[in-house]
Amino acid sequence: MEELFDFQKANSQRFLDELLDLLRIPSVSADSNFKDDVLKTAKFIKDKLIDAGADNVEICPTDGYPIVYGDKIIDPNLPTVCVYGHYDVQPPDPLDLWDSGPFDPVIKKTDLHPQGAIFARGSCDDKGQMYMHIKAFESMIANNSLPCNVKFMIEGEEEVGSPSLGPFIRANADKFACDVILVSDTGMIANDVPSVTSGLRGLSYVEVEVTGPNRDLHSGIYGGAVANPINVLSKMIASLHDDNGHITIDGFYDDVEVVSDEERSEMNKAPFSLEDYKSHLDIEAVQGELGYTTLERTSIRPTLDVNGIWGGYIGEGAKTVLPSKAYAKISMRLVPNQGAQKITELFQKHFEKIAPASVKVKVTPHHGGEPVVTPTNGIAYQAADKAYQATFGKKAIPQRSGGSIPIVAMFEEVLGVKTILMGFGLDSDAIHSPNEHFGLFNYYKGIETIPYFYKYFADLSQK
């Protein structure tokens, strides 16, 4: 391992330069205007896997953006780790809130990242974390220290719900046969508090459309006599929560997992300062479902949030218009035992029921995913914990995440294997937001820690 880390140190600047080049490519999967850039990014990953020493590297076409595959099978009798990551990124909007160009990466020091952090879209989610695995793999190959077989599955549609990944995996299950899926698309509690994500919330994502009159109307001539879809939509959305923060959709909580008082008590022992949390977000108070802490609200409780709302005139100056239509995008984060399809159907039924006769309502489901809980008593978790102990000098804390990675449940269903979630980002890294960043400490610590996971997983698998 000492020679491996000497290699990483000697090549640290190259590892960084390559990541910066990757971040300069605007691989926004949600916007077809970036199609060529997304495909260019897939080619970049393919080339770097080949350079790192992977075999059978290919860009696998799908009905959407391709999946980059590569492997290194050193002995069929050894366990196989399949690395999952994604090379697409969220749209960078709103652009005016970035301090520097979202695809012009810069390194700046911050209070939480005194060694510097890379500011760019995708730096943490997930290009930086995905690329750690390629560089860790390269380090092991260069020093002949790879202890087990490896497969890579790097997709380009995670940020739009991975619509092509499931069908592709189902059609190529043998290709991706493995003993564990290794993912770094989550975070850890702090740079001195490593953690393994032990659970993920599911997701139901919908778009709603409220239509009033058949055209935009003069707000003076018609105002007060014809329903304004924006007013109606706002009132409908406001009614989706009661004064205690509970979601008012009939049946929404029917299947919610009841977490024991003992587990809730353990969960709240994780290092957390509510005052620091508020200060970092520049807010005076938190809010949410009555009877739960902030840590519980963001992990073991379901949510409903408006992610975008629009309609009418939003240009410069004034236009006194009563709009014909209003729209909103709404996401619901789900907890164990809730099903994405069932929740989507409950939402649609409820939203149509509460609409007044003065408007018409349309609900369009988008993507979703199932919640998952990963075991903390398996060899993959033990290997991850030992890996963190080797590089951080302390045990990892299991932590349920509020985020969603819908494909984790699919991997278990199709491939029959569990996923281990070893994230190296921080909640403060502003993923999906302007000024997203990823610490240099975190990037290099990931490259250092990942080989230990392989070592311990191989050892434990053969006992």
Stockholm file with secondary structure:
# STOCKHOLM 1.0

chainA/1-463         MEELFDFQKANSQRFLDELLDLLRIPSVSADSNFKDDVLKTAKFIKDKLIDAGADNVEICPTDGYPIVYGDKIIDPNLPTVCVYGHYDVQPPDPLDLWDSGPFDPVIKKTDLHPQGAIFARGSCDDKGQMYMHIKAFESMIANNSLPCNVKFMIEGEEEVGSPSLGPFIRANADKFACDVILVSDTGMIANDVPSVTSGLRGLSYVEVEVTGPNRDLHSGIYGGAVANPINVLSKMIASLHDDNGHITIDGFYDDVEVVSDEERSEMNKAPFSLEDYKSHLDIEAVQGELGYTTLERTSIRPTLDVNGIWGGYIGEGAKTVLPSKAYAKISMRLVPNQGAQKITELFQKHFEKIAPASVKVKVTPHHGGEPVVTPTNGIAYQAADKAYQATFGKKAIPQRSGGSIPIVAMFEEVLGVKTILMGFGLDSDAIHSPNEHFGLFNYYKGIETIPYFYKYFADLSQK
#=GR chainA/1-463 SS CHHHHHHHHHTHHHHHHHHHHHHTSCCBTTCGGGHHHHHHHHHHHHHHHHHHTCEEEEEECCSSSCEEEEEECSCTTSCEEEEEEECCBCCCCCGGGCSSCTTSCEEECCSSCTTCEEESTTTTTTHHHHHHHHHHHHHHHHTTCCCSEEEEEEESCGGGTCTTHHHHHHHTTTTTCCSEEEECCSBCSBTTBCEEEEEECEEEEEEEEEECSSSCEETTTSBTTBCCHHHHHHHHHHTTBCTTSCBCSTTTTTTCCCCCHHHHHHHTTSCCCHHHHHHHHTCSCCCCSTTCCHHHHTTTSCEEEEEEEEESCCSSSCCCEECSEEEEEEEEEECTTCCHHHHHHHHHHHHHHHSCTTSEEEEEEEEEECCEECCSSSHHHHHHHHHHHHHHSSCCEEEECSSCCTHHHHHHHHHCCCEEECCCBCGGGCTTSTTCEEEHHHHHHHHHHHHHHHHHHHHHHTC
#=GC SS_cons         CHHHHHHHHHTHHHHHHHHHHHHTSCCBTTCGGGHHHHHHHHHHHHHHHHHHTCEEEEEECCSSSCEEEEEECSCTTSCEEEEEEECCBCCCCCGGGCSSCTTSCEEECCSSCTTCEEESTTTTTTHHHHHHHHHHHHHHHHTTCCCSEEEEEEESCGGGTCTTHHHHHHHTTTTTCCSEEEECCSBCSBTTBCEEEEEECEEEEEEEEEECSSSCEETTTSBTTBCCHHHHHHHHHHTTBCTTSCBCSTTTTTTCCCCCHHHHHHHTTSCCCHHHHHHHHTCSCCCCSTTCCHHHHTTTSCEEEEEEEEESCCSSSCCCEECSEEEEEEEEEECTTCCHHHHHHHHHHHHHHHSCTTSEEEEEEEEEECCEECCSSSHHHHHHHHHHHHHHSSCCEEEECSSCCTHHHHHHHHHCCCEEECCCBCGGGCTTSTTCEEEHHHHHHHHHHHHHHHHHHHHHHTC
//
